[in-house]
Amino acid sequence: MFRNAVQPWHLLIVLVACLLVFGSKKLPAMARSLGKSMRILKSEARALRADDTTP
């Protein structure tokens, strides 16, 4: 059913829609904050995993 759901032109349409909605000046700042949030989430998950293995 979803075997060919995400194709390159789908991603292009999503990118153009985001550009139109948010504007070209806000997109880099949003991507930067998303990357920072993902790094924090990854480090917290790693810390929780380390706490679980330590008795």
N, C-alpha and C positions, 0 to 999 in steps of 0.2 A: 504494500500500500504506500509506504513512505520511502521506497527504495531510491527513487530519484527526486526526493522532495527538495533538497537544497542544491541548487545548481549555481554556477557563477553569476548568471544574470539575475538571480534572486538576490544575491548579496549586493550586487550593484544597485538594484532598486532600493534596497534597505539603506544603503549608504547615501544615495541621493535624497531619500526621504528625510534621513537624519540631518543632512546638510541643510535642507530647506526648513526644517522645523527649528533646529537649534542655531543655525548660522555657523559660518566658518571660523569665527573667533572663539566660540565656546567649545567646539569639539576637541581641540587639543587639551584644554584644561580638564574636560570631562574624562578623556582617555587617561590623562595623568593621574587623576584622583581615583579612577577605577583600578589602575595598576597598583597604586599605593594601597588601596583597600585589599586587593588580592594578595599582596605580599604580607600584609598584617594577618589576614585570615590564614594563609599558609603557615606562617610562623606560630600562630596560636594553636593550630591543629597539630603541628609538630610537637609543641610543648605538651599538649594534652596526651598525645601518644607516648611521649617520654615519661610522663607522670604515671600513666597506666602500667607501664612495664616495670617501673621501680616499686618494690614492695614497701 
